[in-house]
Amino acid sequence: MTLTRIFTFAIADEAAQDFAVSTFNGFKETCKKDGAPYIVATHAAKVKVLKDTTGGAAWTVYASITFKSEDDANYFAHEDPANQEVKAKNKEMTAGFCVIQGSFTS
């Protein structure tokens, strides 16, 4: 069963939002494990919050990444060089973020 991680980001700068969206949408091709792509699917977009009862951050970017396994998801989070580089670049531009994980059945 696949595993999906869903990310929300609070990024105020429009150019930084565009960078985050294009980067996440490209991860399927740019992220490699043992020289081969390992991400099943990626989706990212700028978003508008319609309702947030938590009073959380001003979420502006949504992304989801689907992996074949939790091992692949953990590799992405902690070891993948492409993701580590993006995390370092986005650190200053992101006011907040949230990551959730689930395995969806059809």
Buried (B, 14 or more C-beta within 10 A) or exposed (E): EBBBBBBBBBBEEEEBBEBBBEBBBBBBEBBEBEEEEBBBEBBBEBBEEEEEEEEEBEBBBBBBBBBEEEEBBEBBBEEBEBBEEBEEBBEEBBEEBEEEEEEEEE
